[in-house]
Amino acid sequence: MENIAKNIEKDLDEVRSLEDLERVRITYLGRKSFLSENLRLLGKMTPEERKEQGPKLQAIKEHITRTLDEKKYALEQTSFDWKKDALDISLPGKKSPIGHFHPITQTIREIEDIFISMGFDIADGPEIENEFYNFDALNFPKNHPARDMQDAYWLSEKNEKGEKLLPRTHTSSVQVRYMQENTPPFRIIIPGKIFRHEPTDASHEHTFHQFEALVVGDDVNVAHFKYIAQEFFSSFFDTAIEIRLRPSFFPFTEPSFEFDISCAVCEGKGCSVCKRTGWIEVGGAGMVNQEVFVLAGYKENFYRGFAWGFGVERLAMMKYKIDDIRLFHSGDLRFIRQF
Amino acid sequence: MKYCVSWLNELAHTHLSAEEMAELFTRHSFEVDGIEKIKSAPSGVVVGKILDISLHPNADKLQCTKVTIDPQEKEILTIVCGAKNITVGDIVPVATVGTKLEEDCLITKSTIRGELSEGMLCAEDELGLGKDHSGILQLDKEIPIGTSLVEVFGQGDEVIELDILASRGRDALSHIGIARELSAITGGENLGENRGENTPPSLSGEKENKESEKIHINIESKKLSKRYMGVLLKSVNNTAQTPDWMMRRLRACGVHSINIATDITNYVMLETGQPLHAFDAKKIGDVSQKISLQIRKGRKGERLSLLDGKEVEVNENDIVIANDQEVLALAGVMGGKTSGTSKETSSVFLESAWFDPISIRKTRMRHKIITESSYRFERDIDPEGVSLAVARAIELFKKYAGAHIEEEKDLYLEKEKSVAVILPYYEIQSLLGVSIPLEKVVSILKLLSFKVRQDGEILSVYVPSFRKDIRTFQYIIEEVGRLYGYDHIQPQALITPLRASRENSSHKIVRLMGNALTGCGFDEIMTYSFYGDETVKLFGLEKESHFTLLNPLSPDQKYFRSKILPNMLKAVPANIKRFENINIFEIGKVYEREDDGSVKEYQRLGIISSQAKKEKKGETLLRLKGTIESILFSLFGQYPDVSPIEFEKGLEYFHRSQSMDVSLDGVLIGFVGTLHPSITKKMKLPEQTAVASLDRDALAFLFERESRYYTPLERFPSVFRDISMKVPYEITAKEVEDAIREIIDKEHLQSLELFDVFEKEEEKNFAYHLEFNSRQRTLTGKEIDDSMERVFEKLDSLGIEIRK
């Protein structure tokens, strides 16, 4: 019996085709083969003999089957003419056209996704706004310079209520609109397009995008703002970011801050991006001024909240190292197709 | 504003370098715009006098001078000089042999083009005293010859430039104000204690509303001026030398020395923040009898020559200072030329006042003049500080100009209410999220000159008059927080119930449409929301339905767009030159003005497909239509219906016979088509350009309504048949399809697909695949043949010729 294994090796060495292989198979596994005959004898054996012979025969059968399969696979592989089928794989692939999102859209989506992951809702408001929501409701004094024609665009037409209209100068205009419709606690972000009366050059635009975040509740403080800002920027830049607050002034927040983030490029050591200070100024923030809550119809000193805003273009320019802000609205596909 | 570092140190009793101050101010007070170093003049440079100037014999551009640096004017140096601004008798800085000017510039005795030169006459920049290189620095004629320049200009100093917040103009546009910040940041001494020689008095208990016999002031309205103080100073020696220390400080702050009277007013302004004006008293009234001034609105036609020589015409928006004859000054902005002080001035009328910030701002904007004075008045100066500045100026006038006070007048029409704020201690922690010791809070407030009364943990805080920006306890907390240091606030997680974000359908559909379009090879662009008359005309739009900018930056950005496509189309020609074919989209708002004036904003999805290469008629349009159909099918599970566009107003820019309304489930969602040929031509667009404009709100509405359920998969085999036919030109594919669907049992027609279209001249040929299937059973051949027979009959009756 043990010789079978040796014999089959020898026979297979001479096999050159699938037909040869079939003949070998019949010799070893065919009905008249030595192995089949022995297997048939099993039925006539005593249980003890069967117990001894059965597994042995089975093992030999499996061995033969496997050997034959291996030989078959090897024969098949060599039966192809690989050379004849050879293809120049360095030829360019037939491309599927896939479009490109505008880098601002990509940045906005990324920002939105981070805030959504922290349980913020997305709010929206009109781009043509009345004077009340853009300025009055945010506690801007009547003669504040931000209302000047040098800083803001104004429209020639008034609305149906005779209110003065302007293209919103910031997304903060949505704050009171939202608060009038909703009761705290809430946390929202307001992405959107804004307009300033600003002649354009490589770093100035009259049309750009902002992000506003507003969190209002019973117990919201500056430390919470720092935490959320830190979480956001660390996620956006994918590295640990620190927040630095500096005193500032906005009519609609009190206290007010400019906020800097530690430079993601040099990790705060100082480089050309942060002008060697280790910090990059990214936006303004503050605790919502109670005047604004009152104008929104909330009771004074009942809620606390923080608001912060920053420019999307600035973040996109930092992220992609873009040096001319005018490219965003250029409609130039050489620019768009890089993203 | 520029601040002199040594001055701040003196006032605040600190010993900080400019860099140390910069770090502190950045974190606690104001942004730092820059630091400047004022070097001391190099030793070896002395004051000299030019005795003679002659042309250099060998060089056109040079002169030979004879200069003395000897007080007795005996020893004479020959110096070659290139500057042209010198004349005999000038007092100038002379770098003597052996002086080191810059690192590598050693002055030696040398021969320049054959002429001996024993030193160098210096310009401001060469001395490191400033940036001026226009000529040799001219010194005061009174300075003794031979004096070392270090003595004249003093030791070096540092200047720090701060960006003062709009709300802090009242206190911080002064050295006293910034020194107070410094004290509070460093936890130092209270300002005003240990008063140094050059520091101002701290005023209290000064008598207000002083009466005067000679000075008559008439204020038209307290709105224009709440307080006006006038002081008549006599026996002023205006040729007196301004003291070195004052000169140095003025120079550090970027103010030129003019004469002692003007220098004192400027100095007091830099120190206290209160702008002062010095009139030559003799030029505005009769000094021995009466000076009578009006503070009033300007009147039409009144003119005034200003100190800088500019002539202005005033009107009722300006506040002016006038006597009975003429306008003397543009109040708070600039004095008049004729009433100003000069070396000959012996009587000075000193003005210290409060002027309405809004008027000042309008005036300086209209006349385009910004002065140190207008800058401060515009930020609402402290009426209480008016008298402090006067006291300080009088002190300096007496001491340095030999003046005495003849009369003093103080007209204080309206006092501001003093403000007291109740601050419960716990509010600090609940707003800032950091615990600051109570004693620290009190000490910070006191250093800022707030008066604090403590009743357990309730603080009553009395706000000084120069901090009008403080309104409620939150403002006080801001002061405490920033001076304590925001860096002490540790980030702290916001603990709130976990709540999943809700994404509204408008937001969602915009994302999905964007994803689908980019997936189909469309690039996203962004264009401006404005266009001009040319676009309005070209697209046949109505001006009245647009909002117009009152102050556009250019005429072609005058209207707010009411359509998304025009500005997008402007991006096509430049791109098509580079890219043969382009597929672009933009998602943005358009704005319409309703008849009643109300604003309607719509979010639109504009899509353009354009190819440079010629194509079969309709190919570009049908491809774009197909893309939109596929996208809508993937989002809504059904294809849209189209019908010829209804040409309402505002849609004339579409091609009359190649454009369609697109609707889904009976809701109009937008338009697809080609452009009016004249637009294609004028904008130089390829003929193969198709456009679409879809409405986000309609899509969002459908998306919200959308519910999709599963249809069981078919269990019996399908049977396929093809028909090919010749169709009269006027019959549309839709009509053929409708006819087929009308005949065949809806249950059995699984799909109907137009797979080939062949058009030539007046004839078109369609070929359809039909798929038959039943949910209940296998359909028999006979059944299907019968159906087909009836279809043939029906088509035949429409004049359609079946090709068998």
Contacts between the chains, C-beta under 8 A, distances in Angstrom:
chain1	res1	chain2	res2	distance
A	96	B	521	7.5
A	97	B	520	7.2
A	97	B	521	2.7
A	97	B	583	7.4
A	98	B	518	6.4
A	98	B	519	6.6
A	98	B	521	6.1
A	99	B	517	6.2
A	99	B	518	3.6
A	99	B	519	7.3
A	99	B	520	7.0
A	99	B	521	5.1
A	99	B	522	4.2
A	99	B	523	4.7
A	99	B	524	6.9
A	99	B	583	6.8
A	99	B	585	7.9
A	100	B	518	6.6
A	100	B	523	4.9
A	100	B	524	6.7
A	101	B	514	6.5
A	101	B	518	5.8
A	101	B	524	5.1
A	102	B	524	4.3
A	102	B	525	6.5
A	102	B	526	5.4
A	104	B	526	6.4
A	105	B	514	6.9
A	105	B	524	5.9
A	109	B	511	7.4
A	115	B	501	8.0
A	116	B	501	4.5
A	116	B	503	7.3
A	119	B	496	7.8
A	119	B	498	6.8
A	119	B	499	5.3
A	119	B	500	6.9
A	119	B	501	5.7
A	120	B	501	6.1
A	121	B	501	5.5
A	121	B	502	5.6
A	122	B	501	7.7
A	122	B	503	6.9
A	122	B	504	7.3
A	122	B	507	5.6
A	124	B	506	7.4
A	124	B	507	7.6
A	126	B	599	6.8
A	126	B	601	5.4
A	127	B	529	7.4
A	127	B	589	5.4
A	127	B	591	7.3
A	127	B	601	6.3
A	128	B	547	6.2
A	128	B	560	6.8
A	128	B	591	5.6
A	128	B	599	4.9
A	128	B	601	6.5
A	143	B	357	7.9
A	143	B	358	5.0
A	143	B	361	7.3
A	145	B	166	7.6
A	145	B	361	7.9
A	149	B	550	7.1
A	149	B	551	4.6
A	153	B	549	5.3
A	153	B	550	7.4
A	153	B	551	6.1
A	153	B	552	7.6
A	154	B	549	7.3
A	154	B	550	4.4
A	154	B	551	6.1
A	155	B	547	5.0
A	155	B	548	6.4
A	155	B	549	6.4
A	155	B	550	6.2
A	155	B	560	7.6
A	156	B	547	7.7
A	156	B	548	4.3
A	156	B	549	7.3
A	156	B	550	4.9
A	157	B	547	5.7
A	157	B	548	6.5
A	157	B	593	6.3
A	157	B	597	6.4
A	158	B	597	6.3
A	159	B	597	5.4
A	159	B	598	5.7
A	159	B	599	5.8
A	160	B	594	7.5
A	160	B	596	4.5
A	160	B	597	4.3
A	160	B	598	4.3
A	165	B	547	7.0
A	165	B	599	6.9
A	167	B	529	7.6
A	167	B	549	7.8
A	167	B	560	7.4
A	185	B	496	6.2
A	187	B	496	7.8
A	193	B	529	7.3
A	193	B	588	7.5
A	193	B	589	7.4
A	195	B	529	7.6
A	197	B	551	6.0
A	197	B	553	7.0
A	198	B	553	8.0
A	199	B	553	6.0
A	200	B	553	7.8
A	206	B	553	6.1
A	207	B	528	5.7
A	207	B	529	6.5
A	215	B	494	7.1
A	217	B	496	6.6
A	219	B	430	7.0
A	220	B	494	6.9
A	221	B	429	7.9
A	221	B	430	6.2
A	221	B	431	5.7
A	221	B	432	6.0
A	221	B	433	3.6
A	221	B	492	7.6
A	222	B	431	6.9
A	222	B	432	4.9
A	222	B	433	5.1
A	222	B	434	7.6
A	222	B	481	7.3
A	222	B	486	7.4
A	222	B	489	5.4
A	223	B	432	7.2
A	223	B	433	2.7
A	223	B	434	6.5
A	223	B	489	5.2
A	223	B	490	6.2
A	223	B	491	6.2
A	223	B	492	3.7
A	224	B	433	6.4
A	224	B	492	5.8
A	224	B	493	7.6
A	224	B	494	4.3
A	226	B	433	7.9
A	226	B	489	6.0
A	226	B	490	7.6
A	226	B	491	4.2
A	226	B	492	7.4
A	227	B	491	3.8
A	227	B	492	5.4
A	227	B	493	5.5
A	227	B	494	6.4
A	228	B	494	6.4
A	230	B	491	5.1
A	243	B	491	7.1
A	244	B	27	7.8
A	244	B	486	7.7
A	244	B	487	7.2
A	245	B	486	4.0
A	245	B	487	7.9
A	245	B	489	7.4
A	246	B	26	6.3
A	246	B	27	6.4
A	246	B	31	7.0
A	246	B	486	7.3
A	247	B	28	6.7
A	247	B	29	6.1
A	247	B	30	7.2
A	247	B	165	7.4
A	247	B	478	7.5
A	247	B	482	4.3
A	247	B	486	7.8
A	248	B	165	6.6
A	249	B	165	4.3
A	249	B	166	6.0
A	249	B	167	4.5
A	249	B	168	7.4
A	249	B	469	7.8
A	254	B	472	7.5
A	254	B	474	4.4
A	254	B	475	5.8
A	254	B	478	6.1
A	255	B	431	7.7
A	255	B	432	7.9
A	255	B	474	7.0
A	255	B	475	8.0
A	255	B	477	6.7
A	255	B	478	3.4
A	255	B	481	5.8
A	255	B	482	7.0
A	256	B	478	7.4
A	257	B	486	7.1
A	258	B	31	7.3
A	287	B	431	6.0
A	287	B	474	7.0
A	289	B	474	7.2
A	290	B	472	6.6
A	290	B	474	6.6
A	304	B	430	7.2
A	304	B	431	6.6
A	328	B	526	6.2
A	329	B	526	5.5
A	329	B	527	6.2
A	329	B	528	5.7
A	330	B	571	7.9
A	331	B	525	4.7
A	331	B	526	7.6
A	331	B	527	5.6
A	331	B	568	7.3
A	331	B	570	7.2
A	331	B	571	3.0
A	331	B	574	7.8
A	331	B	575	7.2
A	331	B	584	7.9
A	332	B	571	7.6
A	332	B	574	7.1
A	332	B	575	7.1
A	333	B	523	5.7
A	333	B	525	7.5
A	333	B	575	4.9
A	333	B	578	7.3
A	333	B	579	6.1
A	333	B	582	6.3
A	333	B	584	7.3
A	334	B	578	6.7
A	336	B	523	5.0
A	336	B	524	6.8
A	336	B	525	6.1
A	337	B	523	6.3
